[in-house]
Amino acid sequence: MLEKLRSCAAQIAGVIVGKDLQIRQSLTCLLAGGHLLIEDAPGVGKTTLAHAIAISLGLPFRRIQFTSDLLPSDVIGVSVYDRTNGQFVFHPGPIFTEVLLADEINRASPKTQSALLEAMEESQVSVDGLSRPLPQPFFVIATQNPLHQVGTFPLPESQLDRFLMCISLGYPDRASERALLAGEPRRDMLKHLPPVGRPADLLAAQAEVKQVFCSNALLDYVQALLAHTRGSGKYAEGLSPRAGLSLLAAARAWAWLDGRDHVIPEDIQNVLPAVAGHRLHAVQREGGRALHGRELVSQLIQAVAVP
């Protein structure tokens, strides 16, 4: 199973060149059973990465282009009256898939963004008083543009907290960009990507990840990290219990990708920026520069000693 996931990573790296860390972070997130947010400027390959992941893992996917006029019913579905039988018939929306590519999610209104909350937390949606389960596995891979760009709505904290990881691609290095300029268009490459795995393979890999051992000492370390964000006075809000569970799940997946059956402190530190960076905000101080989430995470790692 591990070899299949490594083959998937290698295939994705052939499309998204020079971004091995971000590809590994993405696979870590999915192995941990979480949802992924990719935040960066337009044109750096966010949507292409999401497509390459879904195709390589053999997961059926649907894409929604989020816009300011998108309605919750456009995501979840709607009940339409059928005259032949005199009843309302539910027509499922694009959310009923195994991978939902939510492109430019922060261009939709908060009302439409909130349509994903129940689905991301409970893998179901409630329509007309009925709870409808979503396919398994179910993942949301969302892309987001920087908030300073025109036409964006900030994601509320409740929505951000449901994304297990948030990553950023950044601009490619010189060699990678040259390969992009001289090579085949990435969109054309996607058309020829073969599925390396199947949904059943991913479910089996997730089951193995859950069996990765985490010692009591490392549980103490995770609790110390959480407690520091809540009691140090440096953060506007501390990390939630969901964030702690996400951190453990991601650390287990990171260790599994290394071929280990146990978590080490470096696993927690490696996944912490992507798990906590979008959840932490500095306390506002007059005259001081607001620290970025990744800077706050770096300070957190330095402040909390490994047991």
N, C-alpha and C positions, 0 to 999 in steps of 0.2 A: 504493500500500500504506500509506503514511504517513497519507493522508487517512482511510482506513478505521479505522486505530488511533485517530486523533483523534476520529472519529465515535463509536467505542466509548467513549472517555473521556468525551465529552460526554453520552452516554446514561447511563453509570454515575453521572455527577455529578447527573443529574436524580433519581436514587434516593437516593444518599448525598450529601446536600447539605452544602456547606461543607468538603469534604475533598478538594479538588483535588490537594494534594500527595500524600496517601496513595494516591489513585487512580493518579497518575502513577508513584509508587513501585511499585505492584502491577503495572502494565503493564510497567514497566522490568524487573522480576524475571522475568516470563514471557517477554519478548522475549530476555532473556539466557539462557533455558533453565533457570532455577532454580526452586526451591520456596520458597513464601512462608509465613511464620509471622506471624499477626496476634495480638498480645498486648494484652489490655485487660480492663477490668471487664465483667461481663455487661450486656447491654442497650444497648450503644453502636453496634451495627450490624456487628459482625465477620462473622457468618454471612451477613447480607444482602449485604455487599460481595462475599463469595466467590461467592454465587449470581449476583449481577449481572455479575460478570466472566465467569463461565463461560457464561451465557446470551448476553451481548453478543458474545462471541467465537465463538459458535456451536459450543462444545465440549461433547460429551456428558460428563455428570458424574454421580457418585454420591456420596451422603453417608453417612458413618458417624458415629453418635453414640457417642463414646468414653465408656465407663463402667468402673468398677473391676472388673466381672466379664467384660469383653470378652476373648475369647481370640484368639491369633494366627490360628487357623483361621477365625475370624469375619471376618478381614480378607483373608487370602490365599486361602482356599478349603480344601477337604478332599477326600480320595479316599474314595469309598464303594464297597463291594463290590457288584457287579452279578451276581446269581445266574444270569441268562439266558446270559451269556457267560463266567461264571467268572473275571472280571477286576475289578480295581479301576478305577473311572472317576473322573477328577478333575472336581470341580464348582468352577469358578472363583468366587472371592470378589469383593466389590465393588471391590477394588483394580484389577481389569481394566477400566479406563476411562481416558479421556483426562485428566479432572480429578477428583481425589479430594478431597472436602471432609471433612477430618478435624476434626470439631467437638469442641471441648474436649479436645484431644489429651492434655493432662496430667492428665485424670481417669482414664486407663487406667494399668494397672500397667506397670512398666518392661519386663516380658516382652513385653507386647503392643505397646508403643511400638517395641521393637527389631524387630518384624516388618516395619517400614517401611524399615529401614536399607538392605538390598540393593536394594529397589525404587527408593529415592530416589537411590542412587548409580549403579546399573547398568541401571535401567529393566527389571528382570527379577526374578522370584522363583524360588526353588528349593524344589521340593516333591517328596518321594519320590525324591530323587537326580536329578531332571530340572530344568533351567533353562527357565523359561517366559517368553518376552518379553512385555512390556507394550505396549499400543497407543502410537503416536506421533502427536502429542506426548503426553507424560505429565507431569502436574504434581500436586504435593500442595499444596493450600492449607489450612493448619491454623489453627485458632483455639485460643487458650490463655488461661485465667483466671490472675489474679495468684496467686503461690505461697502467699500468706498465707491464701488462702481454704480452707475446709474441703474435704477430699477430693481434694486435688491431689497429684500426684507430680512432682517436678522432672525436666525432660528432661535426660538425660545429655549431656555435652559432645559426644560422638560424634554424637548425634542433632541437637543444635543446629547443629553445623558443617555439616550437610547442608542446612540452610535457607539459601539464598543471601541472603535478606533477612528481617528481622524489623521490623515496623512497629507503631505504636500509633495508634488513632483518636482517643482522648480525647473529652471531652464537646464537644458542638457549641457554637458561639457563640450569642449571643442571637437573632440574625436567623435563623440556620439552624434553631435549635430551634423558633422560632415557625412556620417553614415546615413543620416536621415535625408540629407539633401541629394546624395548620390544614389540612394537606393530606391527600391520600389515604394510607391505610395502606401502608407500604412493601412488605409482603408481597403486597398486591393489585397493586401496580405491577409486581412481578416477573412476575406471570402474563401481563402484556400486553407485556413487553419483546420486541421482535423481534431475531433474531440479525443483527448488523451484518456480521460476518465469518464465515469458514468455517475449519476446521482447516488447509486448504491455504494460506489467506492468512497464518495465523500462522507456519507453517513457512517460507513465502517471506520474511516479514518477519525471522524469525530468521536466515535465510541472508544477508540484506542487512546485518543488525547485525554479523555476523561479519566483514564486509568493511570496517567502519569503521576508519580508520587510527589507530594509536597510535604516537607517535614514541618513539625511544630515550630521549629526555630524560624523557618521562612514565613509561616503564618504570623508569628510575632513581628517579623519585619514588615509584612504588609500592613498589619494593624498599626505599627508605629508610623508608617508613612501616612496612613489615613488620619491618625490622631494629630500628627504635626500640622496637616492642612487645616484641621478644625480648631486647634488650640494655640497656634503660634501667633495669630493676629496679623499674619502677612497676606492672607488670602481673603477675598470677599466672602467666599463660601467654601467650606471644606468638601472633600470628596465624599460622595454618597456611598452607602453600602453596595449599591449596584456597581459603582466604580471599583470597589474592592473585589467583588466577584468577577468583574470583567478583567481586572489585572491578573488574578489567579488563572483564569481560563486562558488568557493570552500567553502567560508565562508557560503554562503546560504545553500549549501548541508550539511555542518557540523551541522548547526543549525537545519535543517530539520531532520537529523538523531537523534537529541536530542529531537524531538517532538515539536520544537518551530516554530512560524511563523514569527520570527524577528531575526535579527543578533545582537549579542553583541560583544564587543571588544575582548573577549576571543576567539570567533570563528575565527576572523582574525588572532590572534596570534597563534592559534593552527594549522592552515593550512599554515601559512607563511613559516616555514622551508621547507616543501615539495614543495611549489610553487616557492619559490625564491632561495632555496639553490643551484640549478643547474644553475641558471642564473647569480649569483653574483660571481665576482672574485675581489680579492684585488689588489690594485695598487702595482706593484713590487717595493720593496725598498731594497737597498743593505744591506746585513747583517741581515735582519729581516726574521723571519719565515713566510712563506706564510700561511695565514689563510684558513681553510676549509670553504666551503659554509655555513655549518650550524653554524659555529662560527661567520661568518659575519652576518647571520640572527639574532643571539642572540644579537650581538652588535646593530643591527638596531632596534630591539624591545626596547632595553634599551635607545637608543638615542632619539626616537620619543615618545613624551608624548601622552597619550590618551586624545582627546578633552573632 
